[in-house]
């Protein structure tokens, strides 16, 4: 139901009817000048945030690329050269010679009006370690264009980001004319605001960037009539705080004083590697395992798990460095309390017993080996069903990423390498079939249930192909999400085709194909497609029924 206290549709409709056909006239214009100062040079946290939002890099990838740029890249005649300064820093300090070089380049390339009267220096935070500079190019003269041919694509993108940020921080502010405009239509008054660029300043390098609700305004005059294109009434709701992205999590870690510049990437990497958190569309979601571990730690080590614990510890370490505190006394005070907490935790923490394992019909799942009851368990690769008789019985049932039981087709249980039985194994990328004789045989096969319909359709299109170089079967494989057709005789035969070339080779007769295999693959694709549609329909019905039951209970 619509709460009439806050939203009255009838009043909105009446207002729209009143202004329909009325002229829209600019009644008032207010203009102010605003100077947009350049941002300071990068430190570790801001580099990771910018690389995430602008380049789509994760924190770990950003630091790996920055490490290579710092260690040195072979740039021709100069040989291996470090292109940036040390990348694990929280200091905004800039050396005099680096600022001088930047000013010379700005004056030479852009002119006097872009150059401040004197070099610009930035103040670091109180917690910053002054041993390093901010992240900047080792020589501003090495422009991105000059080193582009020596760098990989992602290296160049990150270097360009660092180079532009450093050069821009030594330029004059951009100047905007901020305009607020009142527009009258009948008795209604509309207000809009925006800005117009007067002088680009540092935006000459970084580009003109608008906030979410900002717009560049055209030149208007008071009394001017505006065209009525469309009037759209919208209802707005208060939104909950958005989920963390890697960039916003790094920003929060820095704000709360959790960790140091050198640990941000490893913190975010560790919680994902251990499946405490999963990333979906660049947003971070706590997993069931993560919430379980968090509740256990907070419930037993509340003092240590407080967000300000590490920042307070850092402050104590700084005082030890300055000679204000005795390090032995600090450790003694910490461990005296921690030892008590640890002893209590060993008594209070019982072994976590998971819920009873249920099959697709909601019935208890029996162990495939001994028939005993199974329960939910967790490993570093996620959740699975394990026998309650463990370690006497090691029966397990694997689950997919959605927590559903993985069913394996009988035809997939034969190893393609040695013909022996295959078993479900887990890796960081998810479940797969591996030969039961591993490591003697390293045969693997991907699970049909884990493949997308796009992958299955591609496999059906290129099924039954024979390698034109060695005569062995060719298989569809994927690298970074992109398909290619490769010989099963790899590494002895490295013959490959991309899909376009493979289609051309099939049409010309270069690649021979088994039509029966194609037919079987297409039938399998259609069968799995129907099964997944029915499964999705059943899941939807179950969710609707559960929602209906909850509503009835509420009533």
VOGU-3710 file (C-alpha; in Angstrom, 3 decimals, decimal comma):
1> xxxxxxxxxx> 0,000/0,000/0,000  1,112/3,572/-0,651  1,524/5,648/2,489  -0,592/8,749/1,708  1,338/10,812/4,292  4,398/10,873/2,066  3,134/10,319/-1,450  -0,148/11,655/-2,839  -0,610/10,531/-6,446  -3,710/12,691/-6,888
11> xxxxxxxxxx> -1,776/15,861/-6,019  1,003/14,967/-8,430  -1,509/14,301/-11,222  -3,231/17,617/-10,488  0,097/19,465/-10,655  1,000/17,840/-13,962  -2,389/18,791/-15,359  -1,960/22,379/-14,174  1,403/22,911/-15,910  0,496/21,015/-19,071
21> xxxxxxxxxx> 0,682/23,444/-21,980  2,086/26,257/-19,819  5,331/27,957/-20,911  8,508/27,087/-18,995  10,365/30,336/-18,297  13,762/30,958/-16,709  12,837/33,195/-13,752  16,144/33,445/-11,869  19,805/32,628/-12,475  22,513/32,600/-9,795
31> xxxxxxxxxx> 26,153/32,161/-10,804  29,195/31,462/-8,664  32,774/30,570/-9,494  34,197/27,349/-8,103  37,800/26,239/-8,191  38,321/22,486/-8,475  41,742/21,689/-7,059  43,676/18,669/-8,306  43,815/15,606/-6,106  47,056/14,735/-4,332
41> xxxxxxxxxx> 49,390/12,107/-5,790  48,611/8,459/-5,177  49,327/6,544/-2,022  48,679/2,792/-1,826  45,038/3,039/-0,791  44,041/5,704/-3,319  45,889/3,887/-6,127  43,955/0,694/-5,373  40,681/2,623/-5,259  41,319/4,463/-8,536
51> xxxxxxxxxx> 42,504/1,302/-10,301  39,351/-0,484/-9,158  36,863/2,208/-10,208  38,575/3,364/-13,418  40,375/0,249/-14,666  38,392/-2,562/-13,032  41,513/-3,978/-11,320  41,325/-5,840/-8,036  43,625/-4,731/-5,216  45,881/-7,767/-5,663
61> xxxxxxxxxx> 46,209/-7,255/-9,428  46,956/-3,553/-8,950  49,809/-4,283/-6,546  51,241/-7,056/-8,733  51,412/-4,730/-11,747  52,763/-1,848/-9,640  55,447/-4,193/-8,268  56,652/-4,949/-11,810  56,686/-1,255/-12,724  58,711/-0,537/-9,585
71> xxxxxxxxxx> 61,186/-3,412/-10,025  61,933/-2,397/-13,593  60,887/-2,863/-17,206  63,310/-3,174/-20,127  62,757/0,047/-22,106  65,293/-0,380/-24,885  68,560/1,555/-24,705  68,117/2,374/-21,009  67,720/-1,317/-20,151  65,677/-2,475/-17,138
81> xxxxxxxxxx> 64,333/0,691/-15,496  62,070/1,236/-12,511  59,221/3,360/-13,842  57,534/4,297/-10,542  58,551/4,928/-6,948  57,829/2,490/-4,108  54,159/1,528/-4,236  53,505/0,572/-0,581  53,282/3,950/1,069  50,862/6,194/2,929
91> xxxxxxxxxx> 53,013/9,314/2,591  52,176/12,243/0,279  55,737/13,568/0,385  57,231/14,625/-2,973  60,907/15,351/-3,576  61,941/18,818/-4,739  63,562/17,542/-7,937  60,417/15,541/-8,918  58,229/18,631/-8,474  60,759/20,730/-10,426
101> xxxxxxxxxx> 60,759/18,259/-13,328  56,957/18,220/-13,417  56,788/22,027/-13,478  59,235/22,206/-16,366  57,171/19,739/-18,386  53,905/21,579/-17,634  55,365/24,920/-18,707  56,846/23,435/-21,875  53,822/21,377/-22,971  50,845/23,369/-21,680
111> xxxxxxxxxx> 51,986/26,930/-21,063  52,397/29,374/-18,194  48,685/29,629/-17,318  48,601/25,989/-16,202  51,558/26,426/-13,840  51,082/27,550/-10,188  53,376/30,248/-8,822  55,305/27,648/-6,839  55,482/23,891/-6,454  52,552/22,164/-4,764
121> xxxxxxxxxx> 53,272/19,973/-1,731  50,758/17,912/0,199  50,464/17,137/3,900  50,428/13,481/4,931  48,195/12,044/7,640  49,485/11,722/11,207  49,744/7,935/10,876  51,779/8,123/7,645  55,338/6,843/7,569  57,585/9,507/6,069
131> xxxxxxxxxx> 60,246/7,062/4,873  58,819/6,963/1,336  57,454/9,370/-1,235  54,003/9,256/-2,754  53,585/6,957/-5,749  54,808/8,836/-8,811  56,748/8,216/-12,033  60,481/7,857/-11,414  60,894/10,360/-14,260  57,982/12,466/-15,470
141> xxxxxxxxxx> 59,815/12,778/-18,810  58,902/9,119/-19,511  55,420/9,832/-20,799  52,953/6,984/-21,355  53,387/7,389/-25,131  57,175/7,099/-24,802  57,067/3,770/-22,923  53,904/2,302/-24,463  55,730/-0,101/-26,810  57,642/-1,665/-23,893
151> xxxxxxxxxx> 54,655/-2,266/-21,598  51,846/-4,788/-21,565  48,328/-3,404/-21,912  47,463/-3,422/-18,197  50,917/-2,137/-17,226  50,457/0,832/-19,552  46,983/1,578/-18,189  48,211/1,641/-14,595  51,343/3,642/-15,459  49,204/6,186/-17,328
161> xxxxxxxxxx> 46,962/6,539/-14,270  49,979/7,216/-12,007  51,695/9,560/-14,478  48,562/11,652/-15,088  47,742/11,917/-11,379  51,247/13,120/-10,511  51,429/15,674/-13,309  47,906/16,950/-12,597  48,689/17,490/-8,898  51,229/20,158/-9,935
171> xxxxxxxxxx> 48,820/22,093/-12,185  46,468/24,997/-11,514  42,862/24,257/-10,419  40,088/23,951/-12,974  37,590/26,826/-12,778  33,849/26,268/-13,176  30,894/28,605/-13,243  28,309/26,967/-10,976  24,809/27,975/-12,020  21,502/27,561/-10,177
181> xxxxxxxxxx> 18,429/28,141/-12,358  14,802/28,605/-11,258  12,174/27,760/-13,886  8,520/28,729/-13,562  5,567/26,961/-15,200  2,185/28,218/-13,994  2,309/28,129/-10,191  5,023/25,454/-10,155  8,677/26,255/-9,549  11,464/23,941/-10,727
191> xxxxxxxxxx> 15,114/24,288/-9,777  18,168/22,827/-11,406  21,884/23,364/-11,057  24,974/22,564/-13,034  28,311/23,954/-14,021  30,127/25,371/-17,028  33,872/25,006/-17,571  35,728/28,337/-17,664  39,333/27,092/-17,416  40,305/23,422/-17,658
201> xxxxxxxxxx> 43,486/23,582/-15,509  44,398/20,084/-14,269  41,335/18,736/-16,135  43,462/19,163/-19,269  45,192/15,980/-18,063  42,558/14,204/-15,955  39,480/15,124/-17,993  36,276/16,886/-16,961  34,555/14,653/-14,427  31,018/15,161/-13,174
211> xxxxxxxxxx> 29,492/13,949/-9,935  26,496/11,619/-10,156  23,894/14,414/-10,126  25,955/17,115/-11,851  25,557/18,299/-15,413  27,246/20,775/-17,721  24,861/23,702/-18,217  24,211/25,596/-21,437  24,284/29,412/-21,488  20,798/30,704/-20,545
221> xxxxxxxxxx> 19,289/34,135/-19,856  16,545/35,232/-17,430  13,157/35,371/-19,166  14,200/32,786/-21,768  11,494/30,305/-22,837  12,429/26,605/-22,663  11,129/23,728/-24,724  8,902/21,239/-22,892  10,283/17,852/-23,947  8,993/15,504/-21,251
231> xxxxxxxxxx> 7,879/15,688/-17,612  8,522/12,516/-15,625  7,240/12,165/-12,045  9,481/9,869/-10,011  9,109/8,398/-6,555  12,372/8,103/-4,611  13,070/5,715/-1,740  15,766/5,804/0,900  18,395/3,281/-0,150  20,430/1,135/2,265
241> xxxxxxxxxx> 24,226/1,565/2,248  25,696/-0,166/-0,833  27,725/-3,345/-0,443  31,474/-2,941/-0,321  33,510/-3,076/-3,479  37,245/-3,682/-3,205  37,790/0,060/-3,637  35,358/1,122/-0,909  36,661/-1,607/1,434  40,238/-0,323/1,035
251> xxxxxxxxxx> 38,979/3,187/1,808  37,272/1,921/4,986  40,357/-0,049/6,071  42,423/3,125/5,755  39,826/5,236/7,572  39,560/2,787/10,488  43,320/2,335/10,703  43,078/-1,407/9,986  46,314/-2,762/8,530  48,987/-0,890/6,635
261> xxxxxxxxxx> 49,444/0,027/2,944  51,392/-3,196/2,425  48,546/-5,357/3,780  45,382/-3,978/2,111  45,667/-6,224/-0,961  46,570/-9,323/1,076  43,631/-8,741/3,467  41,132/-8,545/0,607  42,785/-11,466/-1,188  42,797/-13,683/1,914
271> xxxxxxxxxx> 39,106/-13,279/2,764  38,242/-14,244/-0,816  40,762/-17,123/-1,027  39,302/-18,632/2,153  35,739/-18,162/0,871  34,744/-15,882/3,731  33,654/-13,427/1,042  32,677/-13,847/-2,589  32,806/-11,230/-5,317  29,832/-10,805/-7,635
281> xxxxxxxxxx> 29,712/-7,988/-10,203  32,542/-6,242/-8,329  30,570/-6,252/-5,065  31,591/-8,266/-2,003  29,132/-10,624/-0,284  29,753/-12,457/2,998  29,456/-16,229/2,594  27,819/-18,597/5,062  31,290/-19,761/6,110  32,436/-16,167/6,577
291> xxxxxxxxxx> 29,496/-15,297/8,813  30,042/-18,477/10,831  33,728/-17,684/11,418  32,953/-14,029/12,185  30,320/-14,907/14,795  32,703/-17,380/16,429  35,586/-14,885/16,621  33,502/-11,916/17,762  31,765/-14,061/20,375  35,054/-15,213/21,909
301> xxxxxxxxxx> 37,587/-12,469/21,103  35,486/-9,318/21,186  38,373/-7,075/22,285  40,683/-8,128/19,444  37,920/-8,097/16,816  37,008/-4,458/17,427  37,749/-2,290/14,397  39,989/0,100/16,347  42,200/-2,658/17,816  44,946/-2,457/15,178
311> xxxxxxxxxx> 44,988/1,351/15,126  45,434/1,399/18,919  48,191/-1,190/18,629  49,895/0,945/15,942  49,759/3,936/18,299  51,418/1,888/21,047  54,140/0,715/18,648  54,809/4,340/17,666  55,197/5,233/21,351  57,607/2,312/21,797
321> xxxxxxxxxx> 59,644/3,684/18,863  59,691/7,138/20,500  60,763/5,643/23,837  57,539/6,555/25,635  56,508/2,921/26,307  58,419/-0,234/27,239  57,818/-2,959/24,622  58,053/-5,775/27,185  55,351/-4,161/29,299  53,090/-3,667/26,249
331> xxxxxxxxxx> 53,418/-7,337/25,261  52,911/-8,485/28,844  49,696/-6,445/29,194  48,374/-7,745/25,865  49,176/-11,405/26,439  47,908/-11,524/30,020  44,393/-10,724/28,786  44,734/-12,711/25,546  45,811/-15,879/27,380  42,653/-15,724/29,498
341> xxxxxxxxxx> 40,472/-15,149/26,421  42,159/-18,054/24,625  41,652/-20,422/27,563  37,970/-19,462/27,805  37,536/-19,892/24,041  39,000/-23,406/24,133  36,344/-24,326/26,695  33,429/-22,425/25,181  33,925/-23,146/21,471  32,362/-26,437/20,624
351> xxxxxxxxxx> 33,068/-28,108/17,338  30,647/-26,541/14,896  28,102/-29,086/13,840  26,468/-28,245/10,555  22,821/-28,655/9,668  21,463/-32,004/8,543  22,237/-32,553/4,846  19,094/-32,545/2,696  18,611/-33,701/-0,886  16,633/-31,948/-3,631
361> xxxxxxxxxx> 13,323/-33,131/-2,134  14,146/-31,902/1,370  14,794/-35,414/2,729  17,887/-36,344/4,802  20,814/-37,271/2,563  22,354/-40,698/3,367  26,104/-41,248/3,114  26,902/-42,868/-0,275  29,439/-45,173/1,451  27,961/-46,305/4,786
371> xxxxxxxxxx> 24,390/-44,972/4,675  24,758/-42,879/7,858  23,377/-39,392/8,291  25,288/-36,561/6,593  25,746/-32,969/7,727  26,955/-29,717/6,200  30,691/-29,146/6,477  33,088/-26,510/5,150  36,518/-26,636/3,585  38,712/-23,946/2,090
381> xxxxxxxxxx> 36,861/-24,547/-1,178  33,359/-24,065/0,236  30,512/-26,138/1,621  30,010/-29,878/1,132  28,121/-32,751/2,743  30,194/-34,993/5,009  29,427/-38,217/6,854  28,753/-37,960/10,603  30,955/-41,048/11,107  34,100/-39,170/9,997
391> xxxxxxxxxx> 36,995/-40,082/10,336  35,866/-43,741/10,330  33,908/-43,024/7,147  35,160/-40,422/4,687  32,037/-40,277/2,534  31,347/-36,853/1,010  28,897/-35,325/-1,458  30,078/-32,231/-3,360  27,915/-29,127/-3,741  28,024/-26,469/-6,434
401> xxxxxxxxxx> 28,432/-22,758/-5,772  24,667/-22,420/-5,176  24,763/-25,099/-2,459  22,997/-27,717/-4,587  24,088/-31,352/-4,884  26,348/-32,056/-7,843  24,955/-34,913/-9,896  27,410/-36,606/-12,266  26,348/-38,309/-15,508  27,437/-41,928/-15,852
411> xxxxxxxxxx> 29,102/-41,215/-19,199  31,348/-38,642/-17,477  32,717/-41,120/-14,916  35,253/-42,669/-17,302  38,667/-40,983/-17,423  39,450/-39,755/-20,964  43,152/-40,577/-20,440  43,215/-44,059/-18,848  39,586/-45,214/-18,718  39,553/-45,533/-14,909
421> xxxxxxxxxx> 36,783/-44,135/-12,702  36,669/-40,371/-12,127  35,767/-38,635/-8,868  34,590/-35,110/-8,054  37,381/-32,866/-6,820  37,418/-29,237/-5,752  39,663/-26,345/-6,692  39,617/-22,585/-6,275  37,635/-22,342/-9,519  35,015/-24,843/-8,374
431> xxxxxxxxxx> 34,299/-28,577/-8,706  35,648/-30,753/-11,518  36,124/-34,430/-12,328  39,594/-35,861/-11,760  40,975/-39,347/-12,277  40,789/-41,543/-9,171  44,374/-42,741/-9,816  45,885/-39,227/-9,456  48,839/-38,493/-9,452  49,626/-41,478/-11,708
441> xxxxxxxxxx> 47,004/-40,178/-14,159  46,184/-36,481/-14,375  43,090/-36,805/-16,522  40,403/-34,183/-15,797  36,997/-33,284/-17,128  34,746/-30,343/-16,386  31,313/-30,988/-14,901  28,356/-30,438/-17,221  26,339/-29,032/-14,320  28,931/-26,278/-13,806
451> xxxxxxxxxx> 29,003/-25,184/-17,451  26,920/-22,284/-18,707  24,460/-22,825/-21,562  26,756/-20,687/-23,715  29,633/-23,096/-23,093  27,469/-26,128/-23,830  26,151/-24,564/-27,043  29,690/-23,810/-28,211  30,754/-27,390/-27,449  27,787/-28,710/-29,434
461> xxxxxxxxxx> 28,656/-26,514/-32,420  32,234/-27,822/-32,595  31,657/-31,413/-31,464  33,150/-34,377/-33,320  36,087/-32,510/-34,912  39,293/-34,334/-35,854  42,678/-32,579/-35,768  43,931/-31,946/-39,318  47,557/-32,304/-38,154  47,635/-35,461/-35,994
471> xxxxxxxxxx> 44,197/-37,039/-36,413  43,257/-36,931/-32,726  39,904/-35,525/-31,476  39,657/-31,781/-30,934  37,908/-30,281/-27,908  36,385/-26,918/-27,096  38,380/-25,183/-24,368  38,098/-21,833/-22,658  40,765/-19,306/-21,738  39,674/-16,295/-19,665
481> xxxxxxxxxx> 36,088/-16,917/-20,732  36,863/-17,063/-24,454  36,430/-20,322/-26,398  38,946/-21,947/-28,700  39,255/-25,381/-30,275  42,388/-27,304/-29,297  43,799/-30,727/-30,063  43,405/-33,378/-27,346  46,979/-34,439/-28,135  48,417/-31,340/-26,418
491> xxxxxxxxxx> 51,300/-30,804/-25,611  52,554/-33,146/-28,394  50,201/-31,412/-30,838  49,519/-27,698/-30,287  47,036/-27,223/-33,127  44,326/-24,674/-32,227  41,551/-22,707/-33,946  39,469/-19,781/-32,839  35,708/-20,224/-33,506  35,716/-18,095/-36,678
501> xxxxxxxxxx> 38,661/-19,941/-38,242  37,174/-23,277/-37,163  33,910/-22,525/-38,989  35,852/-21,622/-42,131  37,914/-24,839/-41,861  34,743/-26,924/-41,460  33,142/-25,324/-44,523  36,279/-25,854/-46,639  36,622/-29,455/-45,461  39,985/-28,917/-43,740
511> xxxxxxxxxx> 38,487/-30,028/-40,433  36,570/-33,321/-40,569  33,658/-33,843/-38,205  31,614/-36,773/-36,952  27,971/-35,865/-37,603  26,758/-38,438/-35,092  28,838/-36,774/-32,356  27,377/-33,401/-33,365  23,845/-34,784/-33,119  24,498/-36,268/-29,673
521> xxxxxxxxxx> 26,053/-33,009/-28,412  23,093/-30,966/-29,679  20,638/-33,361/-28,023  22,583/-33,094/-24,759  22,523/-29,292/-24,961  18,743/-29,242/-25,506  18,207/-31,735/-22,671  20,279/-29,716/-20,179  18,602/-26,491/-21,303  15,135/-27,934/-20,595
531> xxxxxxxxxx> 16,314/-29,369/-17,244  17,669/-26,004/-16,120  14,518/-24,176/-17,190  12,409/-26,647/-15,203  14,761/-26,359/-12,214  14,601/-22,555/-12,311  10,801/-22,738/-12,500  10,687/-25,108/-9,524  13,025/-22,854/-7,505  10,796/-19,881/-8,256
541> xxxxxxxxxx> 7,691/-21,771/-7,152  9,388/-22,891/-3,922  10,456/-19,312/-3,188  6,932/-18,007/-3,821  5,438/-20,724/-1,601  7,896/-19,904/1,188  7,059/-16,219/0,873  3,345/-17,010/0,966  3,773/-19,141/4,103  5,685/-16,329/5,816
551> xxxxx> 2,915/-13,869/4,916  0,279/-16,189/6,370  2,283/-16,527/9,590  2,592/-12,729/9,795  -1,158/-12,278/9,325
//
